[in-house]
C-alpha cells in the first residue's frame, strides 16, 4: 500500500482558493500528510485533480481525422460513418487489432493527464478490455447510441437503460442532437415524453438544442459533454455553450475520438477556449474550463464523491504540472503533454518524472517502463514504446500519432 506526501506545491481544487500545502496519499485515497516518503515539489509545481474526459470512443483513436469532403459539412453523423469506413485512414487503422487501439487510447488519456474516461461503446464489447488500460475507463454507466430511430441500438432501449442508471446511481450516456434533422431537433421532447429527462442524463454534443431545450436540460439537472473540435470539424456548428452555462447546465468537455476530435483533452480545452472567444467575443475563463474537466465531469459520471477534487477521502487521482504561469488555472489550460510531472490514479503513480521514484522505494515495479519525453526521463505504467513500435510495424511505416509525446525508436 502506498503512503506518501506531496510537499511544497500549490494545491488547486475546484471551489477552493489555491493554497500552498501538503497532500497525503494513503492507499488509494487522499489523506492528511502521511508516510515516511516525502515528495518535494520545490515550489515549482501545481497539484490538481487529474482530468476527466466525458466522451471518447477508445476503439477509434487514430490520426488524421476523417470528415466531410469538399467543405460540405454534415447534417447528421450518419454520412460520416460511411466516409470513415471508405477512407484510407480507416484502411490503415484496420491493420491494428482492437487491443492495440484500446491500448493506444489508454495512453492518449494518460499522456494528457486524464485518469477517468468514458468509452462510449456497449458493455458487451468493452467490459473485458477496459480493465487492461493504464487509466480508469468507467464501467458504471448505461448507454444509448443516440436516441434516434436510426441509431446503432447500443443499449437495451432508452427506458430500460435509464431505469438501470437510476437504480444504480449511474449516468445514462447518449449522443444527442448531433445534427439538424427532424429527430435531432426534437430529441429533448422525445426524452421528456418518455419521462427519462433527469440528472442521470449525460448528453453528448447537443448541437441542435433550442433555447427551450437548454432550459429544460438545466431544470432537469442533466449534464452535457461539449466536443467543440469534433462538432466544428463535422458540422461547422457547436453547442450553444454560453447559453448552457448561463442557464446552469452542468457542462463538461469531451474529446470524442480523434477520428473527428482533438488529439487529446489538453488540446480540446485550448481549442474550446478559442472557439468560445470566436463565437462570443469573450473569454470563457480558465477556471471554468478547469471545473468542466474535473468536478463537473465527476458529477456527470455520478462520481463526485470519489473524484474530481482533492478532498480528503476521495480517490488519489492527481495531476502535478510544472508551474509555467503564476495563475494555476491559466497554467493547466495552457499546459501541454510535456508539462506533466506526475500522474496518479487511485493513489498509484502511473506516469511521472524519475525524480519521484522514491514513491516506489527507488525501484520501478516490473510492469513499468521508462521513456524520454522531451529531455525528461519518465516512468510509465506498461510499455507504450513497445506498443508504438509494434503498431508501426503492423502499419508498415513510421506512423506519427500526435497524442503520444515520445519517439519510440529512441527507447532501445
Ligand atoms: Fe461520439
Boltz pocket constraint, residues with backbone or C-beta under 6 A from the ligand:
constraints:
  - pocket:
      binder: B
      contacts: [[A, 55], [A, 56], [A, 57], [A, 120], [A, 175], [A, 204], [A, 256], [A, 257]]
      max_distance: 6.0
